[in-house]
């Protein structure tokens, strides 16, 4: 009885194990290739639970799972040469999907890295060829869309031969290489420095013109002021001489007295002045009260004087001005 129960358990375990090994699951977003002794038996594209031959040893049924979702392949820092001869760096990527799992298995042994390596080589060549027919500005203009279409059309036959459906190609960046960038920045810096020097030169010219105009205005203003001052001074001198002449005509004695007082003030203006004079000098004759002019004598003398132009003192001196000059003390 015990042997029969043990045998039953063994048979049941073998059945369960065989049933378990004959089942496989295809998940959402994947597809499965069923191979038997290396030959493709079928491709399962729908998710679910499926059967195969149990015990995948000795080349029996094997399952290879491949993605059905979109895959991305990046191409970074690709050095390309445009039609003008300059070199640029390009970043691009493509999006693909495994559309024919059987062909993909036959051409690449189902290896995604191997398939992407072949796509990368074709992608690289297509980008270089498209850029080589255009200048740098094309990648920055509306023509960029046409360039991506051309690259995609060149890669698509190669991708289809691998069982891959190429969905899209995009160019992410087109930029100067490091060497060209340094040269461009150096040229831009030189141009800016030259422009700055031109601006400074124009500023210096404008400054000189402004200073010259200001100096000219100052000279003209000063000359006009000096001319007006000389005119006013001449008019003042003329009025002064006329006043002196009028005073001399009206009262010659008082005029002589006034001029003597002016001489006193000029001579004695400095408090340290020492004068050596004779007691009988005419310089201080008006200090004697008996010699002061009177109104009557002045009026009498005024009637006998000649015209102002003949008798008025010239140059601010009179006939009776002191003849002895003061000498400073030691």
JOMO-V149133 format. One record per residue. RES is the residue in one letter. SS is DSSP state (A for helix, B for strand, O for the rest). Layout:
res:ss
RES:SS
RES:SS
This chain:
res:ss
X:O
X:A
X:A
X:A
X:A
X:A
X:A
X:A
X:A
X:A
X:A
X:A
X:A
X:A
X:A
X:A
X:A
X:A
X:A
X:A
X:A
X:O
X:B
X:B
X:B
X:B
X:O
X:O
X:O
X:B
X:B
X:B
X:B
X:B
X:B
X:B
X:O
X:O
X:B
X:B
X:B
X:B
X:B
X:B
X:O
X:O
X:O
X:B
X:B
X:B
X:B
X:O
X:O
X:O
X:O
X:O
X:O
X:O
X:O
X:O
X:B
X:B
X:B
X:B
X:B
X:B
X:B
X:O
X:O
X:O
X:B
X:B
X:B
X:B
X:B
X:B
X:B
X:B
X:B
X:B
X:B
X:O
X:O
X:O
X:O
X:O
X:B
X:B
X:B
X:B
X:B
X:B
X:B
X:B
X:B
X:B
X:B
X:B
X:O
X:O
X:A
X:A
X:A
X:A
X:A
X:A
X:A
X:A
X:O
X:O
X:O
X:A
X:A
X:A
X:A
X:A
X:A
X:A
X:A
X:A
X:A
X:A
X:A
X:A
X:A
X:A
X:A
X:A
X:A
X:A
X:A
X:A
X:O
X:O
X:O
X:A
X:A
X:A
X:A
X:A
X:O
X:O
X:A
X:A
X:A
X:A
X:A
X:A
X:A
X:A
X:A
X:A
X:A
X:A
X:A
X:A
X:A
X:A
X:A
X:A
X:A
X:O
X:O
X:B
X:B
X:B
X:B
X:B
X:B
X:B
X:B
X:B
X:B
X:B
X:B
X:B
X:O
X:A
X:A
X:A
X:A
X:A
X:A
X:A
X:A
X:A
X:A
X:A
X:A
X:A
X:A
X:A
X:A
X:A
X:A
X:A
X:A
X:A
X:A
X:A
X:A
X:A
X:A
X:A
X:A
X:A
X:A
X:A
X:A
X:A
X:A
X:A
X:A
X:A
X:A
X:A
X:A
X:A
X:A
X:A
X:A
X:A
X:A
X:A
X:A
X:A
X:A
X:A
X:A
X:A
X:A
X:A
X:A
X:A
X:A
X:A
X:A
X:A
X:A
X:A
X:A
X:A
X:A
X:A
X:A
X:A
X:A
X:A
X:A
X:A
X:O
X:A
X:A
X:A
X:A
X:A
X:A
X:A
X:A
X:A
X:A
X:A
X:A
X:A
X:A
X:A
X:A
X:O
X:O
X:O
X:O
X:O
X:B
X:B
X:O
X:O
X:O
X:O
X:O
X:O
X:O
X:A
X:A
X:A
X:A
X:A
X:A
X:O
X:A
X:A
X:A
X:O
X:O
X:O
X:A
X:A
X:A
X:A
X:A
X:A
X:A
X:A
X:A
X:A
X:O
X:O
X:O
X:A
X:A
X:A
X:A
X:O
X:O
X:O
X:O
X:O
X:O
X:O
X:O
X:O
X:O
X:O
X:O
X:O
X:O
X:O
X:B
X:B
X:O
X:O
